Amino acid sequence: MDRRRSPLAAALAATLGLAVLGAGAVTAQDASSAPAPVPLRVGLGYIPSVQFAAFYLADAAGYYRDAGLDVTFENKIDPELITLIGQGAVDIGMGDGTSVIPARSQGIPVRYAATIYADFPSVVFAKASSGIASPADLAGRSLGIPGKFGTSWVMLQALLGSAGLTPDDLEIVLYPDFGQGAAVGADAVDAATGFANNEPVRLALTGEEVTVLRVDDIVPLPGPGLVVGDATLAAKGDALRAFVAATTRAMAEIAEDPQRGIDAAFARIPELAAEPEAQRAVLEATIAGWSNAYTEANGYGAIDPAAWGATIDFLSGLPESPVAGPVSVEDVITQDLLTVEE
């Protein structure tokens, strides 16, 4: 995969750089006249991780600060975070595309504003020795999952549906503590849901041959990205745009030099340094998930409206659809934070 900075990321970085130079000139002239930083509460995933290295690098390298932002990170599970973003209690955060659509249909005023994972990362994985090589092989087997909600649940239904199966054809075992990966390793379940850049990567590092089942060929579900609330978008649009620019800049730099991401993550979460091989493997898999053909052509952060339209149709057609009412692509995404202001 081409690791060069994408056109959009480069343009955003250039714009950010000009803003920084301008801010520096004002500060040199009269420090007291510099505007106060704009506070942003940023929601990341449930557990601090090397997967968030782009955010850690943008913070440590001063990209957020230089853009006039005062960023505070918070770690929340996806359902909680989507609600907080809609309420304005969190300004912007990582959320699942498949969570934004149902939320919007239920009147929660959130929109997807920038793609982080261009490839849908939620997968089903198993030891190759289990004999599970396709969705059809899941029939009658046990499968671990955090809960019957969110992206992993949607992905599982899509995979099973492609083989004419439903969740009732499996033994579903719940792991609300997200311990399903360890359960596969210990043979407590035959398979589990997880993220392509995490649980199956760690299992493979134990020397186990791993089978990964992906939903991409069935329906192009959008991966996790940055989600904002309508009111926050209206009130803090310029600050949010600068935040996206700084983050995509860091993504491009880490893609060119993964060690920068490792260093930023270890500085932020020192205990990660205890397993450097695993952390590097997870980060490299994460970097791979940031790009697909669409973002290679349009830049980091770019949103593919056609994929979103297909996802809305798919979710709306599920037997127990999480979509409460009609929604359009325009209802659930915004391109405003990816534009470069003249």
N, C-alpha and C positions, 0 to 999 in steps of 0.2 A: 504494500500500500504506500502511496506517495505521502511522505511525511512533511512535505513543504507546507509553509503557511498558506492557507486557502485565501482566495481573493477577498472574500468578505472579511475574514479575520485580519488580513493585512490592512484593508481600508479602515476598519474599525480601530486597529492599533495606531495607524497614522493619525486618525482624528483624535484619539486619546492623547497621543504624543503632542499634537499641536496645542491641545487644551492644557497639558501639563506645562509646556513652555510658556504659554500665556500666563498661567497661574504663577509661575516662577517669577516672571517679569513684574507682576503686580506686587508680589511679596517683597521683592528686592526694593521696589519703589516705596512701599508703605505697608509693612507687615500688619499693622492694625486695621487696614482696610480690606484684608482678605476675608471672604465670606466664611462663615462657620461651616464645617463639614456637615453634609446631610446624613443623618443617621439612617442606616438600613439594617433591619433585622432579617437575617437570611437563614432559611430552614434547609438543612441538609438531611441525609438519611438517618435511620434509627441509630446507627453506631458510627462514631468517627472512624474513618478508613482511608487507606491510600487511594481508594476510588475517587475521593474528593480532592486529589492532589492539585488540580487546577485552581480550586478556590484557595487552598492553602498557599500556593505559590503567588497568586495575585495579591494576597494579603501580605505575605512576608516580603515580597519584592517592592511593595509600596504602590502597586498599580491602583488599588482602590483609594488609598490615601491621596495619591497625586491627582486623582480624578475628583477630589473633593468629597469623598465618602468616608463615613465612620461605620464600618461593617462589624456586626456582631453575629456570630454563627450560633445556631441552635440545632439540636438533633431531635427529630420527631419521626414517628411512624407516618406513612403516607396518608391514611385516612384523617388523622388528627391534623396534619400539616395543611391539607387541602382546606379543611374547615377554618383554620386559623388565617390562612391567606385570604379566604373569602371575607372574613370578618375584619381584615386589616390589621390583625394582631401580629402577623408576620408579613413583611413587605414583598418578599420574593423567595421562592424556594424550589427545591427539586421535587417534582411530582410526576406521577405516571400519567401518560397520555390517556390511558384507559380509565383513569380515575377522573380526569377533567371532564370527559364527555358526560358520564352519569351525574356528576356534581352540577354541571351547568343545566342539565335537564331537570334537576330538582330545585333550581332557583339559586344555587350558590354562585355568586358572581366572580368566577375565576376564568382565566384564559391561559393557554399555553403560549409562551412568548419566545422561547429559544430552545432548539434541540441540543441536548447534550449527548445522549446515546442515539446515534443515527440508526444503528442496528438494534432491533428489539432484543434486550438481554435476558429476558425471562425464559427459562428452558426447563425441560425435564431431563434428569440425568440418572444414570445407573451404572453399576459395574458391568463391564462387558461380559463377565462370567455369569451374570444373571440371565443371559439369553434375551434380554430386551434390546431389540435392534430397530423397532418401528413402533408407532403409536398402537398398532393392533396387538402388539405383544404385551401391552399393559393390562389387557383383560384378565381379571381374576387375580391380579397382583396387588401388593400393598404399596401405597404411595404416601410419602410424608409431605405436608404442606403447612405453612403457618396458620392458614385459616381459609374459610370459604368466602373470600372477598378479594378485591384488588386485582392487580395485573396477573399474578400467578394463577389465580382462579380462572380468569378470562382465557389466558393462554392454554391452560389445561383443557378447558372445554373445547377450544378450537382444535387442539391436537387430537383429542378423543373423537370429536365429531368427524374428523377427516377419515377415521377408521370405522365409522358407524357405531361408536361407543358413547356412553355418557358416564359421568362420575359414579353412577349406581353400579357400573360394571367393575368397579375397583373397590378395594378396601382403603378408604381415605383415613389417614392417621394425622391428627392435628399436632403441630409443634408451635404453639404460640410464642415460645422462647426462641424461635428461629434455629432450632437444633436439628433440623431435618437432614442437613449435610452430614453431620456426625453420625446420624442414625443409619444412613446408607453405608458409611464406612464400617459401622459395627454390625451390619447385616440385620438391623432391627426392622428395616423396611427394604423392599426390593428397588424402589426408585424414589425420587423426590423432585420437587420443584426447587429452583435456585436461579442464580444469575450466572450467565456464561463466563463472566470474569471473576467468579468467586468460588463457589462450592465445587464445581467440577475441576477447576484448576487446582485447588488444594488437594482434592482426592487423587488426581493424577500425580502430584508431587510425592505421594506415598508409594509410588511404583505401580499403582493400580491402573489397568486399562479401563477407560471410561467411555461410555456411550452417551452422546448428547442429542436429544431430540429438540429441534427448533421449529417454531411456528411460521417462520418467514415465508416458506413456500405455499402456505395455506392462505394467510391473510397478512398484508403488510402493516401490522400494528405499530404505532409510533412508540419509540422508547422514551424513557424518562427525560425530562427537560425542565427548564425554568418556567414556573407558573406564577402569575401575578393576579391580584384582585383588581376589579374595574376601578374602584375608588382610588386605590394606590397608584394605578397606572395614570389616572388623570392628575393626581396631586404631585407625583414624584417621577414623572415621565423622563425628564432629563437625567436624573440621578440613576434611574433604572437602566437607561440606555448606556450610561457610562459604566455601570456595573457589568452589563453583558459584554461590552467592548473589552473591559479588563479581563474578564473571565475567558473569553474566546482567545484573547492574546496569550494568556497563560496556557491554554490548551495547545495552541500551535507550537509554543516553545517547548512544552513537555513532549509533544510528538517528535520534535526534532532532537531532543536530548532528554530521554526519560530520567536520567540521573537527577535532573533539576526537580522533577516531581517527587522522586524518592527522598531527596534531601529536605524538601519542604514538608513532606508528610512526617518524616522522622523528627524534624524539629518541632512540629505541632503535636505529635503523639509519640513521645520517645519510646514507649513500650513496643511499637511496631518494629524497631530496630533489632529486636530479639530474634526475628525470623526474616532476615533480609532476602533470602531466596524466594520465599513465598510471596513477600510483598512486591518484589520485582515482577514475578510472574503475574500477579493480580493486576499490577499497573499496566504491564504490556498488553494484557487481554482487554483492559479498560480502554487504552488508547486505540486498539483495533476497533472497538465498538463505537468510537466517536465518529467514524467516517463510513459512508456508503457512497454509491454512485452519485446520489443527489447532492450530498454535502461536498463531495470532491468537486462538483461542477459549480456549486453555489456558495460554498464556504461553511466553516464551523458555525453552528447555530441555526442554519437555514431550515425552514419548515416546509415540508412537502404537502401541499393542500390535497393532492390526489390521494395520498396514503391516508390522510385524515378522513376524507370522504368514504373510502373503503372501510375504515374502522367504524365510523358511525353506522354504516349499513350493517356491518357484521354484528356489532353490539345490539343494535335494534332488533335484529333477527334471532337472537338467542331465545330458547324456550323460556327461560326465566331472565328476561332482559333487565339489566340494571338501568336502562335508559327510560326515564319516567315519561318523557314526552318528546315531541319533535325538536331536533336541534340541527343547525346547519354548520358547515365548516367555519363560516364567518362568526358564529356564536362562540366557538371554542378556541380559536387561535387569534393571535394578533401579530402582525409583522412590524408594528411600530417601533419595537426596541431593537430591530435589526437594521433600521434605516440610518444612513449617515447624514446628519443635518448639515446643510451648507451654511 
